[in-house]
């Protein structure tokens, strides 16, 4: 099969290449998916799991990309809940070869059925961003109706979904980002927007929840905005500063088949909009991965046609 691979950690994105690899086979509780569309995270070449397996052993050449939408072609021993020929989507495993390939082996529990009226391109942009937004807001921060949430990066992959989910839950939403993101954030449902380059973060006042995807100084300064009993949650790195009389936590997204199915239903109902920007073929995946051009929405790799 054709796949995007990395072999040299020091080479970074310059080491990405398109090459032929043997196709994967389904281990116990796995499925093999014929990839139709794949999503990736530009920072994943810095993740230890890209280079070593769960036991710490070198696993190069590695295939990056950890969001997949496609069709099941093989079931492993003991696999239940999915069938050959079924459309599915979800996150691929962190410490195994990913989705920038024609086929990928994934733990079946990671995947949810994909309704026929959601295209693979949209589905590939949803798993990690959607689950991260939900888990950050509701599982970790326990956001409730009537509370105020500050969402950094409100027009980004995670932030744009978090804004919509928080607004639907009845929260007041304040978004942040660049000036060019203001109209997008407000259109998604933010009640107010702050330009991180021009406005004072401290002018926001106190909030019940801060959801951070940026880290660094923005994360540190946000701790003072959390009112007593509130929560600062981040996916950037463990926080160094904690709110007074509040919680601060860092988390990594977890697979959740039931929640994926719920997010897909929200997309079908028109309650959740997934922002897809550029769509490029597998042959251009290395260029897309290395690009620093700012694209309004997720860049998705189309591997096979519907």
Secondary structure, DSSP 4 states (H G I P E B T S, - for coil): -EEEEB--GGGGGGG-EEEE-PPP---TTEEEEEEEEEE--GGGGGSGGGTB-TTS-B-PSB----EEEEEEEEE-TT--S--TT-EEEEEPPTTS--SSBSEEEEEGGGEEE--TTS-HHHHHTTHHHHHHHHIIIIIIS---TT-EEEESSTTSHHHHHHHHHHHHTT-EEEEEE-GGGHHHHHHHT-SEEEETTTS-GGGG--EEEEEESS-HHHHHHHGGGEEEEEEEEESSS--SS--TTSEEEE------HHHHHHHHHHHHHTS----EEEEEEGGGHHHHHH-----SSEEEEE-S--
